[in-house]
Every structure is written in C-alpha cells, then in structure tokens.
Amino acid sequence: MILQGDDATLEIVLGELVPAGRPDAGDLRLMARLTSGEFTGCNDSAWVSASMWQSFLTELRRVEEQRSGEARVLSMSPSDFALRIFVRDRAGHVAAEGHVGKDLMWSTGAHAAHIPFRMELDPSTLLLVLSRFRDLGSDR
C-alpha cells in the first residue's frame, strides 16, 4: 500500500498477521517506510492491534461514504506509527498525516525518533485506498 503526496511517500507492507487460535489473533506487524522531503525513515515492526485495525477500516469506510470525518490508526507503541486520513474541509478535500518512528535506547535512556508527514490525497481514490488497507490486513 502506497500513499503519495507532493512531498511525501508512505509505503505500508504487512510483515506478519497473527493467526487465529492465539489470544492476539488478528494483530498485524506493519512495515512502514516514509520519505518526507529530504528525510527517510523505516520501522519494520510497528504492531497494530486487531481491534485498532478494524476500527480504522470502519472509520475509513465512513470517511469514504460520507466524505466527512477521519480514520485513525496508531501502533501499540505510539512512537512507531500513526496515520490519520481525514476530510479537511467542506469541499471534501482529503489529507493524510502521521509519523513513522522508533523508540531508541541510549545510555541516557529511551528516546523516540520519528518523521512526521502530511499529504493531500485525491478523494476519488478513497475507495481504492480502503480496499488496499482491507487486503493488507487479510490472511490471503
């Protein structure tokens, strides 16, 4: 799944889907790569809970159908990955924002490093975006 704007590209790939029969069934490990301006960042272990993912898909469907509101997904470690797709005005313009990052352990303690992004999306592509995100979280 790739979201592309004028100055940013976000690629999200499924790394792992926890199989049925486990307490954490349906949780996803996403690999997210972001290029924003001159900066590039990658996190290949951004875990998202199954319930968060399903809420995101439900919200994204509502955004696509009603052309209002927002859909948010946040990784279990909030500094790893965040994505918000939202209708930004009454005319129905759509944008995405968030970050890709990682917690870093240094001798002085833990520090979060992340690269933020914001990009405009073509509203006519929302149905395709929704479909690709659904496919990303399926066990096919």
VOLOTI-293729 format. One record per residue (C-alpha): residue number from 1; residue in three letters; z, x, y. Coordinates in Angstrom, 3 decimals. Example, Ala and Ser with C-alpha at 12.3 -4.5 7.8 and 13.67 -1.06 7.14 Angstrom:
// VOLOTI-293729
@k:1	r:Ala	z:7.800	x:12.300	y:-4.500 $
@k:2	r:Ser	z:7.140	x:13.670	y:-1.060 $
// end
This chain:
// VOLOTI-293729
@k:1	r:Met	z:0.000	x:0.000	y:0.000 $
@k:2	r:Ile	z:-1.028	x:1.458	y:3.345 $
@k:3	r:Leu	z:-0.186	x:0.123	y:6.784 $
@k:4	r:Gln	z:-2.188	x:1.779	y:9.511 $
@k:5	r:Gly	z:-1.872	x:1.689	y:13.280 $
@k:6	r:Asp	z:-3.355	x:3.669	y:16.130 $
@k:7	r:Asp	z:-0.759	x:6.434	y:15.946 $
@k:8	r:Ala	z:0.973	x:5.901	y:12.595 $
@k:9	r:Thr	z:0.163	x:5.540	y:8.917 $
@k:10	r:Leu	z:2.720	x:4.337	y:6.380 $
@k:11	r:Glu	z:1.945	x:4.656	y:2.679 $
@k:12	r:Ile	z:4.281	x:2.950	y:0.214 $
@k:13	r:Val	z:3.923	x:3.521	y:-3.527 $
@k:14	r:Leu	z:6.026	x:2.169	y:-6.386 $
@k:15	r:Gly	z:7.821	x:5.055	y:-8.076 $
@k:16	r:Glu	z:9.864	x:3.021	y:-10.542 $
@k:17	r:Leu	z:10.731	x:-0.577	y:-11.329 $
@k:18	r:Val	z:13.973	x:-1.080	y:-13.259 $
@k:19	r:Pro	z:13.091	x:-3.060	y:-16.409 $
@k:20	r:Ala	z:14.566	x:-6.389	y:-17.485 $
@k:21	r:Gly	z:17.732	x:-6.291	y:-19.539 $
@k:22	r:Arg	z:19.612	x:-3.962	y:-17.212 $
@k:23	r:Pro	z:22.141	x:-5.047	y:-14.585 $
@k:24	r:Asp	z:19.923	x:-3.572	y:-11.854 $
@k:25	r:Ala	z:16.721	x:-5.119	y:-13.246 $
@k:26	r:Gly	z:14.021	x:-5.515	y:-10.630 $
@k:27	r:Asp	z:15.325	x:-2.798	y:-8.317 $
@k:28	r:Leu	z:12.494	x:-0.620	y:-7.010 $
@k:29	r:Arg	z:12.244	x:3.064	y:-6.233 $
@k:30	r:Leu	z:9.692	x:3.369	y:-3.472 $
@k:31	r:Met	z:7.908	x:6.482	y:-2.370 $
@k:32	r:Ala	z:7.248	x:6.239	y:1.356 $
@k:33	r:Arg	z:5.123	x:8.678	y:3.358 $
@k:34	r:Leu	z:4.852	x:8.310	y:7.111 $
@k:35	r:Thr	z:2.673	x:10.101	y:9.611 $
@k:36	r:Ser	z:3.610	x:9.181	y:13.149 $
@k:37	r:Gly	z:1.984	x:11.170	y:15.913 $
@k:38	r:Glu	z:2.444	x:14.821	y:15.023 $
@k:39	r:Phe	z:5.294	x:14.176	y:12.584 $
@k:40	r:Thr	z:5.117	x:13.563	y:8.861 $
@k:41	r:Gly	z:7.963	x:12.565	y:6.593 $
@k:42	r:Cys	z:8.284	x:11.539	y:2.973 $
@k:43	r:Asn	z:11.009	x:10.058	y:0.827 $
@k:44	r:Asp	z:10.179	x:9.646	y:-2.847 $
@k:45	r:Ser	z:13.460	x:7.966	y:-3.761 $
@k:46	r:Ala	z:14.006	x:5.034	y:-1.418 $
@k:47	r:Trp	z:15.738	x:2.466	y:-3.647 $
@k:48	r:Val	z:15.439	x:-1.207	y:-2.714 $
@k:49	r:Ser	z:17.459	x:-3.890	y:-4.499 $
@k:50	r:Ala	z:15.607	x:-6.682	y:-6.272 $
@k:51	r:Ser	z:17.271	x:-9.294	y:-4.065 $
@k:52	r:Met	z:16.313	x:-7.461	y:-0.849 $
@k:53	r:Trp	z:12.718	x:-7.148	y:-2.084 $
@k:54	r:Gln	z:12.479	x:-10.836	y:-2.958 $
@k:55	r:Ser	z:13.922	x:-11.827	y:0.424 $
@k:56	r:Phe	z:11.369	x:-9.585	y:2.136 $
@k:57	r:Leu	z:8.490	x:-11.211	y:0.229 $
@k:58	r:Thr	z:9.793	x:-14.707	y:1.043 $
@k:59	r:Glu	z:10.159	x:-13.828	y:4.723 $
@k:60	r:Leu	z:6.722	x:-12.184	y:4.817 $
@k:61	r:Arg	z:5.139	x:-15.311	y:3.335 $
@k:62	r:Arg	z:6.808	x:-17.370	y:6.068 $
@k:63	r:Val	z:5.517	x:-14.969	y:8.748 $
@k:64	r:Glu	z:2.006	x:-15.225	y:7.303 $
@k:65	r:Glu	z:2.060	x:-19.025	y:7.079 $
@k:66	r:Gln	z:3.799	x:-19.837	y:10.368 $
@k:67	r:Arg	z:2.725	x:-16.863	y:12.474 $
@k:68	r:Ser	z:6.275	x:-16.528	y:13.741 $
@k:69	r:Gly	z:9.462	x:-14.721	y:12.799 $
@k:70	r:Glu	z:9.950	x:-11.492	y:10.915 $
@k:71	r:Ala	z:10.300	x:-9.945	y:7.473 $
@k:72	r:Arg	z:12.663	x:-7.021	y:6.894 $
@k:73	r:Val	z:13.264	x:-4.663	y:4.011 $
@k:74	r:Leu	z:15.926	x:-1.961	y:4.014 $
@k:75	r:Ser	z:16.655	x:0.559	y:1.310 $
@k:76	r:Met	z:20.061	x:0.731	y:-0.367 $
@k:77	r:Ser	z:20.674	x:3.935	y:1.592 $
@k:78	r:Pro	z:19.751	x:2.628	y:5.038 $
@k:79	r:Ser	z:18.607	x:6.004	y:6.355 $
@k:80	r:Asp	z:15.935	x:6.295	y:3.599 $
@k:81	r:Phe	z:13.584	x:3.475	y:4.534 $
@k:82	r:Ala	z:13.313	x:0.447	y:6.799 $
@k:83	r:Leu	z:10.376	x:-1.832	y:7.532 $
@k:84	r:Arg	z:10.172	x:-4.842	y:9.819 $
@k:85	r:Ile	z:6.960	x:-6.861	y:10.129 $
@k:86	r:Phe	z:7.129	x:-9.388	y:12.939 $
@k:87	r:Val	z:5.185	x:-11.649	y:15.234 $
@k:88	r:Arg	z:5.773	x:-10.147	y:18.650 $
@k:89	r:Asp	z:4.518	x:-12.875	y:20.985 $
@k:90	r:Arg	z:3.385	x:-16.497	y:21.240 $
@k:91	r:Ala	z:-0.252	x:-15.456	y:20.818 $
@k:92	r:Gly	z:0.549	x:-14.396	y:17.245 $
@k:93	r:His	z:0.189	x:-10.620	y:17.609 $
@k:94	r:Val	z:1.832	x:-8.800	y:14.709 $
@k:95	r:Ala	z:3.593	x:-5.444	y:14.647 $
@k:96	r:Ala	z:5.466	x:-3.303	y:12.150 $
@k:97	r:Glu	z:8.298	x:-0.921	y:12.867 $
@k:98	r:Gly	z:10.888	x:1.019	y:10.952 $
@k:99	r:His	z:11.557	x:4.511	y:9.701 $
@k:100	r:Val	z:11.272	x:6.874	y:6.762 $
@k:101	r:Gly	z:14.108	x:9.344	y:6.364 $
@k:102	r:Lys	z:16.587	x:11.067	y:4.138 $
@k:103	r:Asp	z:20.256	x:11.998	y:4.125 $
@k:104	r:Leu	z:20.629	x:15.762	y:4.263 $
@k:105	r:Met	z:23.687	x:17.626	y:3.044 $
@k:106	r:Trp	z:24.584	x:20.699	y:5.070 $
@k:107	r:Ser	z:27.667	x:22.857	y:5.027 $
@k:108	r:Thr	z:28.795	x:20.968	y:8.138 $
@k:109	r:Gly	z:28.457	x:17.600	y:6.395 $
@k:110	r:Ala	z:25.912	x:14.857	y:5.868 $
@k:111	r:His	z:23.188	x:14.225	y:8.418 $
@k:112	r:Ala	z:20.451	x:11.624	y:8.462 $
@k:113	r:Ala	z:16.942	x:12.686	y:9.424 $
@k:114	r:His	z:14.334	x:10.034	y:9.993 $
@k:115	r:Ile	z:10.982	x:9.447	y:11.631 $
@k:116	r:Pro	z:10.626	x:6.099	y:13.386 $
@k:117	r:Phe	z:7.340	x:4.235	y:13.750 $
@k:118	r:Arg	z:5.867	x:1.202	y:15.427 $
@k:119	r:Met	z:2.326	x:-0.052	y:14.952 $
@k:120	r:Glu	z:0.217	x:-3.076	y:15.702 $
@k:121	r:Leu	z:-1.197	x:-4.940	y:12.688 $
@k:122	r:Asp	z:-4.235	x:-7.188	y:12.525 $
@k:123	r:Pro	z:-2.792	x:-10.697	y:11.989 $
@k:124	r:Ser	z:-5.781	x:-11.633	y:9.836 $
@k:125	r:Thr	z:-4.660	x:-9.043	y:7.254 $
@k:126	r:Leu	z:-1.190	x:-10.544	y:6.650 $
@k:127	r:Leu	z:-2.229	x:-12.417	y:3.507 $
@k:128	r:Leu	z:-3.646	x:-9.193	y:2.042 $
@k:129	r:Val	z:-0.501	x:-7.277	y:3.077 $
@k:130	r:Leu	z:1.662	x:-9.911	y:1.372 $
@k:131	r:Ser	z:-0.459	x:-9.734	y:-1.783 $
@k:132	r:Arg	z:-0.241	x:-5.943	y:-1.926 $
@k:133	r:Phe	z:3.517	x:-5.955	y:-1.429 $
@k:134	r:Arg	z:3.853	x:-8.535	y:-4.236 $
@k:135	r:Asp	z:1.729	x:-6.340	y:-6.510 $
@k:136	r:Leu	z:3.829	x:-3.306	y:-5.579 $
@k:137	r:Gly	z:6.970	x:-4.933	y:-6.961 $
@k:138	r:Ser	z:5.416	x:-6.362	y:-10.119 $
@k:139	r:Asp	z:5.703	x:-4.843	y:-13.583 $
@k:140	r:Arg	z:1.983	x:-4.918	y:-14.351 $
// end
